[in-house]
């Protein structure tokens, strides 16, 4: 059984582990990317529809594209040709500079329309519009746009593709930024990624402040509140770094995992702090951290174990993002409870008991 003298002798160990691993954890959190893949990732690997789709993509290429249009983009709008030519030139400059091409093919509604009414088809304007409606021409028979199909490199650099389209539309087409309308799988992926990054970064500080205020209000102690908060923030960051260093990315489901770990770590820390305060009230004095650990390790461990079992049971799911969520959440929770049961008692030993602080 752990003795008070042993706890005092080893109390620097979990603090040292936290400080030494903090730079590595920070790198993992900063470099972690979000996974904005389409619907394919949500299909089970053994599902026939997914296999047929992947075979189709292998034979005929992917369906990754960007659709750009703006008010007044009609079949006679010369800006469509300017934007299409500008995109080809911009991509050619990238290739000349040693960068991989982002664009595979560009089609504009007016260029296809001209092909249909010219040799050898010689369709009438009405027939050409009828054929293009619902594909490159809107229901009004006039509105159209530019469709940009990307290369495999463009699929992995989706943000670069969108920035190129916006820049060229403004420079070559003279389209105001507020008028440009974008759509397509590439644009959807970029929007999803931006929303995910926004939720991870912009909500982190408000959540920390709310947690700090609540713990201060409950504990009436700044040191206790900071200990709980630092433990929760570290465990949350470790869960994100774990995803990065195992070569994975954050999916729309996995993005919930750090919040889950943060909440569960705070819950366990609050329980241990309450055991610590009970030990102080019972007169344990300097031994209160050890008494809190002895009283709280079993219920905290049992709660974490049962939760981990429930989370890891999702590993049998045929849906990749759900499977990843279960596995990463379960592993992260085990790491969190192990760190909590070592870091928090060690940190509490640095606090002077009320009886000693008053003398």
Residue, then its C-alpha position, 0 to 999 in steps of 0.5 A: x500500500x502506498x505510504x505518505x512518505x512514498x507519495x511525497x518522494x514521488x510527487x515530482x514524477x507526474x509533474x515532470x511527465x506532464x512538463x516533459x510531454x507538454x511540447x510533444x502534445x502541443x505539436x500534436x494538437x497544432x498539427x492535427x488535421x480534420x478529415x473532411x472526406x465525403x460520404x464514402x467514409x460513412x459506408x461500411x467497408x464490406x458494403x456492396x455500394x461502397x465497393x462499386x463506388x470505389x471501382x467506378x472512381x478507379x476506372x473513371x476518376x473521382x467526382x471532386x469538383x468546385x462549381x463557381x457562379x455569380x449573379x448575371x453569369x449567363x450563357x453570354x457572360x464573357x467573365x466565365x471564359x475569363x475565369x476559366x482561362x485564368x484558372x488554367x494559367x494560375x495552375x500552369x504557373x504552379x506547375x512551372x514552379x514545381x508544384x503539382x497541378x490542382x486542376x484536372x479539367x474546367x468546363x463552363x456553361x457558355x463554352x459547352x453551349x457554343x460547342x453544341x450550336x457549332x459544327x459538327x452538332x449544329x444544334x439550335x440554341x433552344x435544343x442546346x439549352x434544353x440539353x444543358x438544363x439541370x447540368x450546366x444551365x439553370x431552370x431559367x435557361x440562362x444562369x450557368x457557371x464554371x465547373x472545376x474538376x480537381x486532380x488527386x493533388x487538388x483533393x488533398x489541397x482543397x483549401x488551395x483550390x478554393x483560394x485559387x478560384x476566389x482569387x482568379x474570379x476577382x482578378x480575371x473575372x472582376x467578380x466581387x467577393x460578395x457575389x461569388x457563389x461556390x458549391x461542390x464537394x471540394x467547397x463542402x469539404x473546406x466549409x466543414x473543415x473550417x467549421x471544425x477548426x472554428x469549434x476546436x479553437x474558438x470555443x476552447x477559451x470560453x469553455x476554460x473560463x466557464x470551467x474555471x468560474x464554476x470550480x472557483x465557485x464550488x471549491x472557493x479555492x484558486x489552487x484547487x480550481x487550477x489543479x482540476x483545470x490543468x489536469x482536464x486541459x492536459x488530458x484533452x490535449x493528449x487525446x488530440x495528440x494521440x490521434x495525430x501521432x497514430x497517423x489519423x485525422x479528426x472526423x466529424x464524429x471524432x471531433x467530439x472526443x476531446x470534449x468528452x475526455x475533458x468533461x470526464x476528467x473534470x468529473x473524476x477530478x472533482x470527485x477526488x478533490x471532494x475526497x481531499x476536502x473530506x479528509x481535511x475536515x476529518x483531520x488528516x492534515x498533510x496526509x489528506x492527499x493520500x487519504x483522498x487517493x485511497x478513498x477515491x481510486x476505486x470508484x473513479x477507476x470503476x467508473x472509467x472502466x465501465x465507460x471505457x468498455x462502453x466506448x470501445x464496444x463501438x469498435x465493432x461498428x462497420x462505420x469507420x468514424x464511429x469505430x475510431x471514436x470508440x477506440x480513441x475515446x476508450x484509450x484516451x479515457x484510460x490515459x486520463x484516469x491514470x494521469x488523474x490518479x497520479x497527478x492530482x494527489x501529487x499536486x495536492x501535496x504541494x498545498x498547505x493544509x488549512x491548519x498549517x496555513x493559519x499557524 
